[in-house]
Amino acid sequence: MALQCYNKGCSQTFDPEKNTPDSCLHHPGFPIFHDALKGWSCCKKRTTDFSEFLSIKGCTRGHHSNEKPPEPEDSLDGSKAKRSAEVIVQGPKPAEVMERERPSSDEPKWPLPLKASTTLEEALAKLQVSPKEQPSGQGPAEPTASLEVKVGTGCKNAGCKAVYQGEGSDTEACTFHPGVPVFHEGMKYWSCCGIKTTDFSAFLEQKGCNRGKHIWVKKQEDKKLVSCRQDWHQTSNQVVVTVYAKMPLPALSSVKANRTALDVHITFEGDKVFQAEVDLWGVISVEKSFALLSPSKVEITLRKGSPVTWAKLEHPRSRPQALQRQLEADVPASPEADQESEDSLSWSEEEEEEWEEQHELKPSEPGHVSGGN
């Protein structure tokens, strides 16, 4: 009866009665794989092709053997070690515990850093901002006493970073810019004082050149409240909220947040305003969060307080967002906006570049930008 030879490199069958000392041509060594080269430790031939490696003829003659070679002891010891290794995984905190540890959404909100992309700065530089686009809160105006102002509300005058802390805040002097932002040939400055800089962050930090009263509630006679298409996604350590508002104006926009709430105010396309307040599902780190403005959208990056997966953006027990929901219900969507809502909520970089090429901004037509919000 023919038996199978298990010597490495042989793989032949043999008759035990005819098994002589030179019947089997095999490799007594072990396979070596190093730097894409394959071969046997007992001979010098090497190859990069695995099929050729299997076809390398043996280098030693001997008896055929029908006994399978024992497995290496290292492999056995390694498998035992893997089976015996104890892995401790800490599960996520229960929802009840997270709810007890959740900070209040009524904490004061602080402005997040606004970063304008280079493409947005170049696009705004082509626009000639007219005086009629000056926000109503920028000039000398009296604060609206009949409207309730919440603690933590920021002054709406450009360049003023004061935050409302109570009735005493009304007596403080407001230092602000009554003019409009100007972007020209890489320079950024306010039309009222003309202190020029090339750094956008330094431009936003310029102190006001005029003094007056704080404006806690901005009048909206010259602005049009609209709703914008929104989207959000998350990674292990951050949540990104996207508002599709074209040509946002950094100097007239703000994003404020505390650890569990977000307040968004975006002025775009000259006379359009988007506002929204969101009680966030999870807890964020305010000091590590920021907003990026580009010609087609505003991306708000929120750093998670802990690396947990958010089930949704808004907290299930959040208070009703009357303002945003009223906008969504009352503001009629344009046909263009309806058409966009059927598309994907995310834009690729190629689509954004194509939009910028097709919509060159003309200095003679400020605020008139093709496309819906």
Residue, then its C-alpha position, 0 to 999 in steps of 0.5 A: m500500500a502506498l503511503q504519503c511522504y510528509n518530508k518538506g519539499c517531497s509530497q510523493t507517495f512511496d512503497p514502504e518495502k522499496n523505501t531506500p536511503d536515497s528514495c526521498l529528495h527533500h528539505p531538512g530545514f525550515p522555510i524562510f521569508h525575508d524582504a519578499l524573498k522566499g527560500w529554505s534554510c538548508c539551501k541558498k536558492r531564493t525567489t520572490d514568487f511563492s509558486e516557485f518557492l513551492s517548486i524548489k527541489g529538495c537538497t538532501r536525500g534520505h528515507h521517505s517518512n509518513e509521519k507528520p512533522p511536529e508543530p513548532e513549540d513556540s507556536l503552541d506556547g504562543s497560542k496558549a498565551k493568547r488563550s490565557a491572556e485576560v483582556i479587560v474592556q471598560g464599557p460605556k457609562p450607563a445613560e443614567v450616570m451620564e445624565r447625572e453628570r451632564p452640565s446645565s445648558d443654562e451655563p454662559k456661552w462663550p464665542l468659538p474661534l472663527k476661521a475663514s478659509t483662503t477661498l472665502e477671503e478671496a471671494l469676499a475681497k471681490l465684493q464691494v460692501s455697500p453702506k446699506e449692508q451695515p447691520s442695524g446694531q452697528g451705529p448709534a442706537e438705543p438698546t431695546a429695553s422691552l426685549e428680555v436679555k439672557v445672561g451670557t448674551g454677547c454684545k452685537n456691535a462689531g468688535c465688542k466682546a462684552v457679555y451681558q451679566g445683568e442690568g449693570s452691563d447696560t451702564e458699561a461703555c461699548t467699544f465697537h466698530p461702526g464701519v464695515p469690514v473691508f477685504h482688499e488685496g490680502m489686507k483686512y480692515w474696518s472702514c471706520c479706522g483703517i488699521k490694516t492687517t493680513d492676519f484674519s485672527a488679528f483683524l477680528e481682535q482689533k479693538g473698536c474705534n468708537r464708544g456707545k451703548h451695548i446692543w444685546v438684541k440686534k434689530q433685524e429690519d434690514k436682514k432676512l431670517v432664513s432656514c439653511r440645510q444642515d448636516w452633522h457627522q462624528t468621529s471618535n473625538q469630535v462632532v462636526v456640524t455643517v450649515y450650508a450658507k453661501m458666502p458667510l460674513p465672518a465679521l457679522s457671524s458668531v458661534k457660541a457654546n457652553r458644554t452642552a448647548l450651541d448658539v449659531h448666528i450666521t450672516f451670509e449673502g449680504d442680507k440673509v441671517f440663519q439662527a439656531e440654538v441646539d441642546l447637544w446630545g453629549v458634552i463638549s470641550v468649548e476651549k478646543s472647539f472652533a468654526l471654519l467658514s468657506p464660500s459654500k458652508v460653515e463647519i462647526t467642529l465640537r471637541k467631545g468631552s469624552p470619546v463616546t458615540w453620540a446617538k444624535l446631535e440634539h439631546p432628547r430632553s432638549r427644550p423646544q427650539a422655537l426660533q429654528r422650528q418657526l423658521e423651518a415652518d414659516v419661511p417658504a423654501s425656494p424651488e432651488a432649496d427644494q431641489e437641493s434638499e433631495d441631494s446629498l447633504s455633503w459636498s465634495e471638494e471637487e463640487e465646491e471648487e466647481w461652484e467657485e469657478q462657475h460663480e465668479l463674484k462681481p464687485s458691482e453686484p454685492g450680495h447677489v450670489s447664485g445658488g440657494n442657501 
